[in-house]
């Protein structure tokens, strides 16, 4: 049965069944009649009229379902203020080899005779305005040459010189000591100051000029006395003065140079003193001790003696300090490293441990093969304390009492005050013998203040008030 006939039949049958109770109710209220009803069901087939026409109905056109509207574009929320990125953690200190002072070896040893075992390069130009500059001078004060020239001659080592070189095979033997300075005052004034120092030591100086170089050897006034110090002062034309043994005079006069390692090669380097000092540009002090294994026969050290010790200190209020130790073999270097890490602190006396123990703990040790480096940065108070300790030990080494060191310090300050803080030359201190080099040959640096000198003397430099100049003083004509 097709769909439509089936639905029609079902509708008819449903209608009959729903009306049957109603009919039954009507019958039940009616008078009782005696009759009999018979129903005969007959199948009826319903025919679709569309079939009679011979066509199929067109399927209903599909209703277009409207597409849902596209979702509204999502608008990103307005960016709020970005939180500050976390600050990076402070980087740990780099090992000593990466610090400024650890990048290059000192070349101070190239500025003195090759037979020396001690070399020192002090740069007053860089440290003269630091708070602990006077303490650095206290370290040099016990040296006999320092007392002779600074105390006797009236020089101010911090302000009259830009560079000071000291070298010696035996620093306690004054006759073996080599001294070189890069001076700021005129050459004639240097001569007069040397004459003043010689006069205070009962000596006189006879100056000789040769090849533009003026030289003189202080000798005793009493000809019968033996000249215990044969060294010569030699004043070069480019603002360099040296105090040198007689066997090296010929090298200076000839200005020997070249690649051959001779005793006089350092003379050529002296004329480049400023360049050599600039190779470690931040350093205010460089000290080199070399060939120690052969120079020191016996050692009471609890570790092997290094063959070379190099100390470099930065010219800064809070300076870096680097101590470089070079050993002859790897075993010695490792032995020192082990001693430092495990026994160094116990080796310090109890009384000294309270003073320097914490300072020594700051030193960072690193080793590269046979070379050991100890590096630290100290503040100005620590630096002053360390320089004071070194100065005390230097005084003991040269057998000078604290009272003698204090007297030298007081004399330096008094002389500088008499020179009106550098406006006057050392010759105003008096004590210069008659007939010395003429003061009217003196000149000054262009960037220094005028000097308050007698009418015959030109203006003199003020080394304290003016910034130091990198250019050397102009050469002066030899004194007549």
Order of alpha helices (4+ residues) and beta strands (2+ residues): alpha-alpha-beta-alpha-alpha-beta-beta-alpha-beta-beta-beta-beta-beta-beta-alpha-alpha-alpha-beta-alpha-beta-beta-alpha-alpha-alpha-beta-beta-alpha-alpha
